[in-house]
């Protein structure tokens, strides 16, 4: 994806930054506990089979669904 274009961001009046997430097992374990205990709810907007990956991508392109779009493998 690359670094955001600062000139374009400035012209739109927004701040931009590059960010790379690193997987962290301890944090993922903590998140799992929060989900299992009901302190965090996971909202799934729609589930697609892997064969329907194209439709899943179109769903994301055509709007911002509330919750996650899931591919079932």
N, C-alpha and C positions, 0 to 999 in steps of 0.2 A: 504494500500500500504506500509506503514511503512517508516522509515527513510532510506535515501540512504546509501549505504555501502561506507564509507569514504576510506577504503583500496582499493577497486576496483576503485573508482573515482581517487584517487591519482596515481594508476598504469596506468591509461589512460590519466593522465595529465589534469584532469578537476576538478573543484571545485563543491562540492555538498552541498545542503541545503534542509532542510525540510520547507515546506510552507503550510499553511492552510488558505484558503480564507474565509472570513466571509461576508455574505450578508449585504448590506448596501443600504437601500431604497433611501436615498438622492443621492448616486452615480448612482444607477440604473435610477433614474429620470433624472439626468444630461445626462446620456448616451442616454436615449430615446429622449431627446431634440436634441442632436447632430445628431441622426439618422433621426428624423423627419425633421430637417432643411437641411438635405443633406450634413452636414459637415463630416459625417462618413458613409461609404457605407458598408452594410452587404452583403457579397458574399456567396451565397448558391451554393455549388458544385452540390449536388444531394439531392432529397427528396425521402424518402422511406415511404411506409405505415407501420403501426405497425406490420402487418403480415410479412413484409419484413425485420424485424429487423436483422435477421441472415445475409442477404445480405448487409445491411448497415454496420454491424460489419466487414464483409469480405472486404468491400470497404476501410475501415480504416486500416485494417491489411495489405492490399496489396499495400499500397502506401500512400503518403500524398497528398490528394486532395487539390486543391486551393479553399479555402472557407470551409464552414461548411457542414457537412452531417446532414440532418434533418430527424427526425422521425415524421410523421404526424399521430396524434391521432384523 
